[in-house]
């Protein structure tokens, strides 16, 4: 498969992100309408029966408010990832998802941890770190959008609110950072645009090469003055 076929258009990236977030809303609504114990899909640290929560915890939320708070970050950061990084987008998602879950299971507080905020932090830190490493126009542009919208994620990896799983944020950010450091060279850089006037050594249509003749005559006068 050619690299260019891996690229999502901006529209496709937006629609893929919208579809993924819509699935989270369907899961949350089903849980509330049918009284499903969605909390059982969360992570309880060091409890073997809740080890599958590493995979399922980002799919469920404690409330509609919780899901609403994660919706816009997932849409924007997910779109930026899908659009800008065709080779590493699923690696970044996988690292953010798994390292966030494993870190919480190993080191989290004794509570039920659920929600997709750890994944969102992983995507943000991936976009941030990979742009620092690559420094091409697309990466920097996507990072600036992400940082303008969600630069506060840099602070939410630390303990603030006891009701918020900062552990998921921290380990998600760690996952995104590790992925960026490992795979930052994998994605092709955008092809620089070249314009018709670049690289052409043409004379000005009004003065032609008059400036060259004037420069040459000035040089000859200077030499003759020195020889006198």
C-alpha positions in Angstrom: 0.0 0.0 0.0 1.4 3.4 -0.9 1.9 5.9 1.8 -0.4 8.5 0.2 -3.3 6.0 0.5 -2.9 6.0 4.3 -3.9 9.6 4.6 -7.3 10.6 5.8 -8.8 13.7 4.4 -9.8 16.3 7.0 -13.4 15.4 6.5 -12.7 11.6 6.9 -10.7 12.3 10.0 -13.5 14.3 11.5 -16.1 11.7 10.7 -14.0 8.9 12.1 -13.6 10.8 15.4 -17.3 11.7 15.5 -18.2 8.0 15.0 -15.9 6.9 17.8 -17.3 9.4 20.2 -20.8 8.6 19.2 -20.2 5.0 20.1 -19.2 6.1 23.6 -22.5 8.0 23.9 -24.4 4.9 22.8 -22.7 2.8 25.4 -23.4 5.4 28.1 -27.0 5.7 27.1 -27.5 1.9 27.0 -26.0 1.6 30.4 -28.4 4.1 31.9 -31.5 3.0 30.0 -31.1 -0.7 30.7 -29.5 -0.3 34.1 -26.3 -2.0 33.1 -23.5 -2.1 35.6 -21.0 -0.2 33.5 -18.8 0.4 36.5 -17.8 -3.3 36.4 -15.8 -2.4 33.2 -13.6 0.0 35.1 -10.2 -0.6 36.6 -9.7 -1.5 40.2 -5.9 -1.4 40.9 -4.3 -4.8 41.7 -7.5 -6.7 41.5 -7.1 -9.6 39.0 -10.8 -9.9 38.2 -10.7 -6.3 37.0 -7.6 -6.7 34.8 -9.8 -6.6 31.6 -10.7 -3.1 32.7 -7.4 -2.0 31.0 -9.2 -2.5 27.7 -12.7 -1.6 28.7 -12.4 1.4 31.1 -12.0 4.1 28.4 -15.3 2.9 26.9 -17.4 3.7 30.0 -18.0 6.8 32.1 -19.5 7.6 35.5 -22.1 10.0 34.1 -23.2 12.0 31.1 -21.3 15.0 32.5 -18.1 12.9 32.7 -18.6 11.8 29.1 -19.5 15.3 28.0 -16.2 16.7 29.5 -14.2 14.1 27.4 -16.2 14.5 24.2 -14.7 17.7 22.7 -11.1 16.8 23.5 -11.5 13.4 21.9 -13.0 14.9 18.8 -10.3 17.6 18.3 -7.3 15.5 19.4 -8.6 12.4 17.6 -9.1 14.4 14.4 -5.6 15.9 14.6 -4.1 12.5 15.1 -6.0 10.8 12.3 -5.4 13.6 9.8 -1.7 14.3 10.6 -0.1 11.0 11.3 -1.2 8.2 8.9 1.6 5.8 9.9 1.5 6.1 13.7 -2.1 7.2 14.5 -3.1 3.7 15.8 0.3 3.2 17.6 -0.3 6.5 19.4 -3.9 5.4 20.3 -2.7 2.0 21.4 0.2 3.3 23.6 -2.1 5.9 25.2 -4.8 3.4 25.9 -2.7 0.5 27.2 -0.1 2.3 29.2 -2.8 4.4 30.8 -4.7 1.3 31.8 -1.7 -0.7 32.9 -0.3 2.2 35.0 -3.6 2.7 36.7 -3.9 -1.0 37.5 -0.4 -1.1 39.0 -0.2 2.2 40.7 -3.7 3.7 41.0 -5.5 4.5 44.2 -8.0 2.0 45.6 -11.0 3.1 43.6 -12.8 2.3 40.3 -11.1 4.2 37.5 -13.0 4.7 34.2 -13.4 7.1 31.4 -11.4 8.1 28.3 -9.5 11.1 29.7 -6.3 9.0 30.0 -6.5 8.3 26.3 -7.2 12.0 25.5 -4.1 13.0 27.5 -2.0 10.5 25.6 -3.1 11.9 22.3 -2.4 15.5 23.4 1.1 14.6 24.6 1.8 12.6 21.5 0.9 15.6 19.3 3.0 17.9 21.5 6.2 15.8 21.7 6.1 14.6 18.1 5.8 18.2 16.8 8.9 19.1 18.8 10.8 16.2 17.3 9.6 16.7 13.7 9.2 20.5 13.4 7.5 20.4 10.1 4.7 22.8 9.3 1.8 20.3 9.7 3.0 18.9 13.0 3.6 22.4 14.5 0.2 23.6 13.2 -1.6 20.6 14.7 0.3 21.0 18.0 -0.6 24.7 18.2 -4.3 24.0 17.8 -4.1 21.2 20.4 -2.1 23.4 22.9 -4.4 26.4 22.4 -7.4 24.3 23.2 -6.1 21.9 25.8 -2.7 23.2 27.1 -4.1 22.8 30.6 -3.6 19.0 30.2 0.0 19.6 31.1 -1.1 20.4 34.7 -3.9 17.8 35.0 -1.4 14.9 35.1 -0.8 15.9 38.8 -3.1 15.4 41.8 -5.7 18.1 42.0 -9.2 16.7 42.6 -9.7 13.5 44.5 -12.6 12.6 42.3 -10.5 12.7 39.2 -8.1 9.9 38.2 -4.9 11.9 37.7 -3.2 8.5 37.5 -5.0 7.8 34.2 -4.0 11.2 32.9 -0.3 10.8 34.0 0.1 7.3 32.5 -1.8 8.2 29.3 0.5 11.2 28.9 3.5 8.8 29.4 2.1 6.5 26.8 1.7 9.3 24.2 5.2 10.6 25.0 6.9 7.2 24.7 5.1 6.6 21.3 6.3 9.9 20.0 9.9 9.3 21.0 9.9 5.8 19.4 8.1 6.6 16.1 8.4 10.3 15.4 10.3 9.5 12.1 7.7 7.1 10.7 5.3 9.5 9.2 6.2 11.2 5.9 6.7 15.0 6.1 4.4 17.0 3.9 5.8 17.9 0.5 6.9 21.5 0.4 5.0 23.7 -2.0 7.0 25.2 -4.8 5.9 28.3 -6.7 6.5 29.2 -10.3 8.8 32.1 -9.4 11.0 30.0 -7.2 14.4 29.0 -8.5 14.2 31.1 -11.6 17.1 33.4 -12.5 15.3 35.8 -14.8 16.0 39.5 -15.4 13.6 42.1 -14.4 11.4 42.9 -17.4 11.9 46.7 -16.9 15.6 47.0 -16.1 16.9 43.7 -17.5 20.5 43.1 -16.5 21.2 46.8 -16.2 22.1 46.4 -12.5 24.8 43.9 -13.4 26.4 46.3 -16.0 26.3 49.2 -13.5 27.9 47.0 -10.9 30.6 45.9 -13.4 31.3 49.6 -14.4 31.5 50.6 -10.8 34.1 47.9 -10.1 36.2 48.9 -13.2 36.2 52.6 -12.0 37.3 51.5 -8.6 40.2 49.5 -10.1 41.3 52.3 -12.3 41.3 54.7 -9.4 43.5 52.4 -7.5 46.0 52.1 -10.3 46.4 55.8 -10.8 
